[in-house]
Amino acid sequence: MSKIVDVNKKIEKAVVGGYKAVENTVVGGYKKVEDKFVDTFLKKDGETIEEAKTRIKKEQENLK
């Protein structure tokens, strides 16, 4: 019975590791696209990307 548990744990580690790798790749890619969009279309003069994101978030909260 312990062999089955050991094999299941190895499978679990492989599956979770693969999922995390895919998740990190997708999220990283999204963040690059988001930053480029903010930089190109939403950033005001002298603003950093992070400052623009913060400003936009505050503007959206004020609309609620």
Secondary structure, DSSP 8 states (H G I E B T S, - for coil): -HHHHHHHHHHHHHHHHHHHHHHHHHHHHHHHHHHHHIIIII--TT--HHHHHHHHHHHHHHH-
